[in-house]
Amino acid sequence: MTRTDEPVALFWFRRDLRLEDNVGLTHALKSGYSVLPIFIFDKNILEKLEDRHDRRLSFIHGALESLQKRITAAGSSLRVMHGTPEEALRRLLAEYDVRAVYANRDYEPYAVERDRQIGLMLDKSGIPFRTFKDQVIFEKNEVVKSDGTPYTVFTPYSRVWKKQLIQGDLIVSPTEQLMNNLVKTGPFPLPSLEETGFAGTDMLFKPPEIDTGIIADYHKTRNIPSLDGTTRLGIHLRFGTVSIRRLVAAAIPLSEVWLNELIWREFFMSILWHFPHVVDNSFRKKYDNISWRNNEEEFERWCKGMTGYPIVDAGMRELNATGFMHNRVRMITASFLTKHLLTDWRWGEAYFAARLLDYELSSNNGNWQWAAGSGCDAAPYFRVFNPAEQTRKFDPDLSYVKRWVPEHEDPGYPRMIIDHALARERALKTYKEGIR
Ligand SMILES: Cc1cc2nc3c(=O)[nH]c(=O)nc-3n(C[C@H](O)[C@H](O)[C@H](O)COP(=O)(O)OP(=O)(O)OC[C@H]3O[C@@H](n4cnc5c(N)ncnc54)[C@H](O)[C@@H]3O)c2cc1C
């Protein structure tokens, strides 16, 4: 290993895999040092993924290829490593005269602790670790009540979020104009998916498309699962292949309803930041006293889309086949698992986490707890979605059901796993006893 003498700053890509409006990268490129861009396939995270054919890894790999192409065109190269962040950074410190490390902030408990440790490690070598707000408009304590405590109800949170928003919050940083400040170097090879322990899938990375037509009609189409009425930008927000500032700027003139969705995302991030106990526990502690039935055979039927409730089964099959499920149906399937089957919301949360391409800890946890009634600003526990009624309202001609459960009227289709009225009564009784 030869040490390169030119002083450099590292920019560490994490969940911000884009060159457009990347706040941390812009700061690095303005630092006065040449910037070496890096990405680390983090063993700590990858080892927890069970499926070798995880399509999210294909997406990340594709996004890295796309970054590499553009970075190479600027005469530089993205250094992609595989290991723990600590191992990877130590190696780079040995190879380069690193003067600073730049990154964008990540608010999940694992990431916060990782960054704390890395900060300490770098500090010992006298290297500053500079982090920036990038994936949200407002972070940490930026939207809180006047007494400094966090909001736990969406509507007042969103009101203050909107009131606080000024044009400056949406300024796009000029990352792409500064690409000349990247380190000049020959190309580093991109490890193959196989080298990181995964296999290729049918998932391709496509740059995000902001469909203004969908956004403008969102208030009319967002609840109909048979339509392409939502933007499918979830995965891009998850991996930062789109800029949140660009999306908010697009939302403002077009759709307040869609803007609210982006604010829900930040609301749940804020809940996770202020109340990290939600990762393993109910937001409202007394909901941890509910006597869940946790019947494994029933759970299996729910996972496979074999409950005998066509709308529930359609949702689960859509998830299993595509890694996506429409939001309305996410609500129906989550309510069904927690209320009809009285299965711990954490089981459903984990199942979604393993399969959703747009999986986001804060949103998944927040919405599961919302459905179970245990969360902040949750549906009251006595609201038990009626699958038949939901179908009449949101899939009246059964287009969605027919697409995913074509055999729903055949004699071979499973009988209903439980009668709706019975399930409702049982849920009300069990919840009432649990949260007494
Ligand atoms: C049980 C359950 C689990 C969920 N798990 C996730 C998850 O892991 N990751 C995730 O991003 N969303 C999750 N959601 C929220 C929502 O279903 C998805 O964000 C949405 O369906 C994604 O589709 P889209 O990209 O077309 O988004 P659009 O409908 O076009 O909305 C735009 C963006 O707004 C955000 N958003 C929309 N609705 C919500 C919401 N209710 N809560 C938080 N953010 C929202 C997302 O970032 C979304 O991509 C969950 C909802 C439920 C009921």
The ligand as an SDF file (V2000), in Angstrom:
LIG
                    3D

 53 58  0  0  0  0  0  0  0  0999 V2000
  -48.2040   -0.6190    7.9350 C   0  0  0  0  0  0  0  0  0  0  0  0
  -47.4840    0.4070    7.0980 C   0  0  0  0  0  0  0  0  0  0  0  0
  -46.1070    0.3170    6.8970 C   0  0  0  0  0  0  0  0  0  0  0  0
  -45.4260    1.2950    6.1480 C   0  0  0  0  0  0  0  0  0  0  0  0
  -44.0700    1.1680    5.9730 N   0  0  0  0  0  0  0  0  0  0  0  0
  -43.3970    2.1510    5.2910 C   0  0  0  0  0  0  0  0  0  0  0  0
  -41.9900    2.0650    5.1130 C   0  0  0  0  0  0  0  0  0  0  0  0
  -41.3170    1.1300    5.5560 O   0  0  0  0  0  0  0  0  0  0  0  0
  -41.3760    3.0570    4.3970 N   0  0  0  0  0  0  0  0  0  0  0  0
  -42.0730    4.1250    3.8870 C   0  0  0  0  0  0  0  0  0  0  0  0
  -41.4690    5.0090    3.2640 O   0  0  0  0  0  0  0  0  0  0  0  0
  -43.4040    4.2300    4.0710 N   0  0  0  0  0  0  0  0  0  0  0  0
  -44.0830    3.2820    4.7360 C   0  0  0  0  0  0  0  0  0  0  0  0
  -45.4420    3.3880    4.8850 N   0  0  0  0  0  0  0  0  0  0  0  0
  -46.1180    4.6140    4.4190 C   0  0  0  0  0  0  0  0  0  0  0  0
  -46.6910    4.5720    2.9860 C   0  0  0  0  0  0  0  0  0  0  0  0
  -47.4740    3.4270    2.8250 O   0  0  0  0  0  0  0  0  0  0  0  0
  -45.5950    4.5960    1.9170 C   0  0  0  0  0  0  0  0  0  0  0  0
  -44.7040    5.6650    2.1540 O   0  0  0  0  0  0  0  0  0  0  0  0
  -46.1820    4.7740    0.5360 C   0  0  0  0  0  0  0  0  0  0  0  0
  -47.1470    3.7810    0.2730 O   0  0  0  0  0  0  0  0  0  0  0  0
  -45.0800    4.7040   -0.5100 C   0  0  0  0  0  0  0  0  0  0  0  0
  -45.6260    4.8610   -1.7660 O   0  0  0  0  0  0  0  0  0  0  0  0
  -45.1200    6.0350   -2.7240 P   0  0  0  0  0  0  0  0  0  0  0  0
  -43.6320    6.0340   -2.7510 O   0  0  0  0  0  0  0  0  0  0  0  0
  -45.8500    5.8830   -4.0160 O   0  0  0  0  0  0  0  0  0  0  0  0
  -45.5280    7.3100   -1.9390 O   0  0  0  0  0  0  0  0  0  0  0  0
  -46.5450    8.5900   -2.1230 P   0  0  0  0  0  0  0  0  0  0  0  0
  -47.8750    8.1400   -1.7630 O   0  0  0  0  0  0  0  0  0  0  0  0
  -46.3490    9.1660   -3.5040 O   0  0  0  0  0  0  0  0  0  0  0  0
  -45.9600    9.5580   -1.0400 O   0  0  0  0  0  0  0  0  0  0  0  0
  -44.7070   10.2280   -1.2080 C   0  0  0  0  0  0  0  0  0  0  0  0
  -43.7730    9.9200   -0.0610 C   0  0  0  0  0  0  0  0  0  0  0  0
  -44.3070   10.4280    1.1500 O   0  0  0  0  0  0  0  0  0  0  0  0
  -43.9250    9.5760    2.2360 C   0  0  0  0  0  0  0  0  0  0  0  0
  -45.1200    9.0040    2.8610 N   0  0  0  0  0  0  0  0  0  0  0  0
  -46.3240    8.7560    2.2900 C   0  0  0  0  0  0  0  0  0  0  0  0
  -47.1880    8.2510    3.1820 N   0  0  0  0  0  0  0  0  0  0  0  0
  -46.5090    8.1520    4.3440 C   0  0  0  0  0  0  0  0  0  0  0  0
  -46.8610    7.6980    5.6330 C   0  0  0  0  0  0  0  0  0  0  0  0
  -48.0860    7.2410    5.9420 N   0  0  0  0  0  0  0  0  0  0  0  0
  -45.9040    7.6970    6.5870 N   0  0  0  0  0  0  0  0  0  0  0  0
  -44.6670    8.1400    6.3300 C   0  0  0  0  0  0  0  0  0  0  0  0
  -44.2830    8.5980    5.1150 N   0  0  0  0  0  0  0  0  0  0  0  0
  -45.1940    8.6040    4.1490 C   0  0  0  0  0  0  0  0  0  0  0  0
  -43.0680    8.4800    1.6380 C   0  0  0  0  0  0  0  0  0  0  0  0
  -41.7220    8.8580    1.7460 O   0  0  0  0  0  0  0  0  0  0  0  0
  -43.5520    8.4400    0.2130 C   0  0  0  0  0  0  0  0  0  0  0  0
  -42.6250    7.8820   -0.6760 O   0  0  0  0  0  0  0  0  0  0  0  0
  -46.1390    2.4080    5.6140 C   0  0  0  0  0  0  0  0  0  0  0  0
  -47.5300    2.4660    5.8120 C   0  0  0  0  0  0  0  0  0  0  0  0
  -48.1930    1.4850    6.5440 C   0  0  0  0  0  0  0  0  0  0  0  0
  -49.6820    1.6210    6.7590 C   0  0  0  0  0  0  0  0  0  0  0  0
  1  2  1  0
  2  3  1  0
  2 52  2  0
  3  4  2  0
  4  5  1  0
  4 50  1  0
  5  6  2  0
  6  7  1  0
  6 13  1  0
  7  8  2  0
  7  9  1  0
  9 10  1  0
 10 11  2  0
 10 12  1  0
 12 13  2  0
 13 14  1  0
 14 15  1  0
 14 50  1  0
 15 16  1  0
 16 17  1  0
 16 18  1  0
 18 19  1  0
 18 20  1  0
 20 21  1  0
 20 22  1  0
 22 23  1  0
 23 24  1  0
 24 25  2  0
 24 26  1  0
 24 27  1  0
 27 28  1  0
 28 29  2  0
 28 30  1  0
 28 31  1  0
 31 32  1  0
 32 33  1  0
 33 34  1  0
 33 48  1  0
 34 35  1  0
 35 36  1  0
 35 46  1  0
 36 37  1  0
 36 45  1  0
 37 38  2  0
 38 39  1  0
 39 40  1  0
 39 45  2  0
 40 41  1  0
 40 42  2  0
 42 43  1  0
 43 44  2  0
 44 45  1  0
 46 47  1  0
 46 48  1  0
 48 49  1  0
 50 51  2  0
 51 52  1  0
 52 53  1  0
M  END
$$$$
